[in-house]
Amino acid sequence: MSSSDIDRQIEELRNCVALKESEVKALCFKAIEILVEEGNVQRVDAPVTICGDIHGQFYDLLELFKIGQDCPKTNYLFLGDYVDRGYHSVETFLLLLSLKVRYPDRITLIRGNHESREITKVYGFYDECLRKYGGSANVWRYCTDVFDYLSLSALVEEEVFCVHGGLSPKILTLDQIRAIDRKQEVPKLSPMSDLLWSDPSDDVDCDEWGLSPRGAGYLFGLEVVNVFNRVNNLYFICRAHQLAMEGFNMMFNNKLVTVWSAPNYCYRCGNKASILKLNEEMEMMFLMFDAAPEADKMTSQHCYLELETPAFSLTFCGREQTLGAFCFQPWKSDWIGYDTNLQWWEELFFSSFQYFSVLF
């Protein structure tokens, strides 16, 4: 595939135009050639912008690129869950994949729990492929073959471990992750599955593991994170996988952060989204945003609850702090510019949205 062919496909996908089946096949084969050379713990250099779940919310992905700048101007790391639930999983995944093929050193894609044949047959991606390609499952097969080659995690500047879900009781070191054979459908009850499904929790003993209500992975506490970070010389862990109403959530004395990048999740949750920027000094900066106007239109078309929220909202922090903006240095214990209303919002939405935890 030539650069001009990829550029044309990227432009078509940005306009939410589905590629031909033959083009999807060629794109996926090329992507596999690139991904097979990447490791289970893929090294990523700072500065980098880290993004959480997208879930087929295509117009919100375009909004993300507006605030984070287009690739290759920005170096991106996506933490998985590109498909399912949203209305444009095909265009979402293929746009990210085409950017990976065009700019392989400027965008890193790792695997989420929804990058799975079994899961996508239940939560929408399989049916979407059938609907958009005349009843053929070929595009779904090409894409799910790519899933098997996505990295399981990433390591930013040897300091920040990035994974979709969380940790595993069977994994203590990064070398153990490197030893996993990832080129397969995610095995049930395996360390590989744990990385994609596990969640941090304040409800388990800090040094123990708990059963996950998801039916896969584990719950883990503060001391599990502290030990993993100490053994692997990490500052903190960055992950996605769980809805965060304010777009992100810090836990365990700021040693673990959840980034969520699907605003108004499922077109009805009313949450904000965020992306996390790490600069050359490894300082954290969250950029928050709301659902894109096009996504709002999708809401009304499908009879979901419509929320009156600004179509675009950006909060950021620099040397001069603003309300709702955060800047944090992981090797320090103090916040710079902390929004004191954040805990209130967390408490307000916890009980209302607790039942969503089994869905993500």
N, C-alpha and C positions, 0 to 999 in steps of 0.2 A: 504494500500500500504506500502510495506517495504522500508527501506532506500536503500537497494540494487536495488530494482526495480526503484526507483526514480533516483539513480545514473546512472543506465543503460540508462534510458530515456534522462537524461541530456547529456550524452555522445553522444547518437544518434542525438539529436537535435543540438548539437554543430557541428556535421558533416552535418548538414542541411538534415537530414533524417526524414521524417514525421512519426509521431507515428501512430499506428493502431487506428481505430475509437474507439474500446473498451478501449484502453489505454487513449485516449483523454477524454472519458466519465468519467473514474475512476479518472483521474487527476483533471478534473474540479469539480467533486463532492467533492473531498478532499480539493481543494482550497476554495470552498465555505464554508466548515466547519471552515476553518481558518479565512477567511475574515469576516464572520458574527460576529466574536468576536471583530473586530476592529471598531473604532469610525469614525464618519464623519470628525472629526478633529483628526487624528491619531498622537499620540505623537511619536517623533523620537529623539533619543539621538545623540549628537555629540561625536566623529567625524563621518561625513556622507558625501557621495558623491552624489550630486543631478544631475539628468539627465533630459533633455528635450525630445522633440518629437523624436521618432524613425521611425515611419511610414513604418514598414515592410522592412527596409534596414538591412537585417540580417547580412551581412558581416561587415557592419559598426558597428553593435552592438558588434560583436566579437572584432573589433578594439577598441571600447570603453572599453571593459573588459581588453584589453591588457594594455592600459595606466592607467586605474583606478585600476587594479588588479581584479582578479576573486572574486566573492562572494563564500565563506564567509570571505575572507581575508579583504574585504572592506565592510562597511555598506552602502547600496545603497538606494536612494529614487528616484523613477521614477515618472515623472509628467504627464504621460498619453500619448495618441496618439501612441499606439504600432502598430496599424494596418492601412491598406489602403495605396494606392499609390505605395508603394514598392512591389517588386516581391515575398517577403517571409514573408508575414504577419502571416501565420500559424506558421511557425517555430519560428519567433520572439516572438509572444505572448506566445506560449507554452513553449519556453525556459525560459522566465521570470517567467511564472506561475510555472514551475517545480522547479525553484530556490526558489520561494516563499514557496512551499510545503516542500522542503528539508531544507531550512534555514529561517523559518518564522520570526525570530527576526533580520535577517541580510539584509532583502530587503523589502521595502515598495512600493506598487504599488497603485497609485491613478488614478482616472478616468479622461479621456480627452473627448473632444467633439466627437471624432471618436469612442469612446467605446459606440456605439449606434447601435441598429438594423437598424434604418432608414438610418443613414449615411453610414454604412458598405454595405448596398445594392446598394449604388450609387458609392462608391469610391474604390471598388476592393476586399474587404475581403470576401464578400459573394461569388462572382464569383470564387475567388481563392479556397475557400473551396469546391465548386462544382467540380472544375477542378481536384483537388488533391484527392478527395474522391468519384470518380465515379458517379458524379451527385447527390450525397446525400447531403442534407443540415444539417445533424445531427451534424457534428462538428461545424458548424456555430452556431447552436442553443445552444450547450453546452458552447461555448465560450461566446456568448452574454448573457447567463444566469449568467456567472461569472461577466460580466461587471456590472450587477446590484448590486453586493456586494462590488465593489471597493470603497475605501474611497473617499470622495469628496475633502479632503485637508489633510495637515499634519502640525504639529507645532514642529519645531526643538528647543529644550531646552527652550520652552516658549518664544522664542525671534524672530523666523523667521517663518512667515506664508507662506506655500507653497501650490499653487493651480495651476490647469492647465491654466485657462484663466485669470480671474480677479475678480473684485468685483461686487456687486449688490446694487442698490439703496434701496432694501428691506432688506439688511443685514448690520447692524452696529457692531454687536458683534459676537464673535466666538460661544457663546452659541446659537445664532440663527441658525448657521450652524449645530450645534450638534442636534438641534431639527428637522431637515429635515428627512423625510422618504426617504432614498436613494435607497431602494431595489425595483427599478422599472425602466422602460424605462424613459429617461430624459423627463420630461414634458416641453412642449413648453411654452414660456413666463412665466418662473418661476424663483425663486431665485436659484434653483439648476442648471437650464440652464445657468443663468448669470455667475455662478462660472466657468463653462466650456467654455463659449463663449466670455466673455467680454475682452476688450483690453484697455491698457493705451494709451493716445493720448495727444500730445501737441497742437492739433487743437481745443480742446474744452476749455471753460472757466475753470479755475483751480478748481472752487468749484461747478461745475455743471456736469451733465451727458448728453451725446450726443447719437444720434441714431447710431447704428453700421451698416456699409455697408454689414456685413455678413448676416443680416436679423435675427440675434439672439444675445442676450447679449447687452451690452452698451459700449460706450466709456467713459472713466473717466479721470480726470485730477489730477494735483498735490495736491490740497487741499483735494480732496476725499481720496487720499492715506494718507496724513498727519493726517486727522481726524481718519481714520480707525486704523492707527498705534498707535495713541495716546490713543484712547479708549481701545485698546487691549494690550497696553504695549509692542509693537513690535518694533524691530530695523528696519526691512525692510520686503518687500514682495518678494518672489521668484516665478516666473511663467514661462510658456513655450509658446506654442500656436502660436507664430509669428516668421517667418523666420528672423534670424539675420545673416547678411552676414559674420560677423567676429566671429560668434559662440555665442555671447552674446551681450546684450545691457543694459546699465545702464540709468535710467531715474529719474527725480524728485529728484534732489539733492542726488542721490544714495540711495533713499528709496525704489526703485523697480528695480529688475533685471530680464531680460528675458534670459533664458538658452535654447539654441537650439542644439540638439545632432544628427541631421541627416545631415552629410556632403554631399555636392553636391546633394542637395535635388532634388528628382524626377530624379536623374541621369543626371541633366542638369543645375542646378542653379549655380554651381561653388562656393558655399559658404563653409566656414569652419564650424566646429562643436566644441562644448565645453562641458565639465562637470565642475561642481562647487564643490570644496571640502571645507567643513567647518571643521576646526580643533577643538580641545577641548576648545580653547579660542575664538571660533566663528570667526576666521579670514577667509577671503575668498581667495581662490586660484583657478584660472581658468586653466584647462588643455585643450588646443586646439588640434584638430586633423583633418586630411583630410580623404577623402574617402579611403576605403580599396582597395587593388589591386583586390580582387574578385569582388568588386562593380564596378571597372573600366571595368572588363570583361563583366559584365552585361550591361554596357552602350553600348559597341560596338555591342553586340549581338542584342540589341533592337533598333539600328540605332538612338541613341540619339547623341547629340553633345558631342564629346570627348574633355576633357580639359587636357592640360599638366600640371599637378600639382603633387607634391611629394605624393607618396602613404602613407607616414606616417610622421607626423610632430608633435612634442611635444614641447610646450613652457610652462614653469612653472616658479614659483617664490619662492624663499626662502629668506634667509638672504641676499644673493647677487642677485640683480635684473638683469634681462635680457630683451632685447628689445622685446616688444610685450607681456610681462608677467605682471600680475597684482596681487597685494596683497592689500586688503582693509579691514579695520576694520570698521564695520557699525556704531559704535558709535562715530567715528571720521569723520571729513569732508574732510580730505586730502587723495589723492591717494598716494600710494607708488609704484613707477615704472610705470608711465603712459606712454603709447605709443602715442605720439603726432600725429601720422598718422591716428589714429582711426577715428576721426571726418571727415577727408578727405574721407576715404573709405565709411563712412556712407552717406555723401553727394553724392558721386559718384554713389552709387547703389540705392539711394532712389527712384529717378524718374524711373529708369529702372525696378525696381521690385515692385513698388507700387501696380500694378495690382494683384500681388500674394496675397495681404492681404485678399481677399475674399475667397481664397482657403484653408486656413489653419484652 
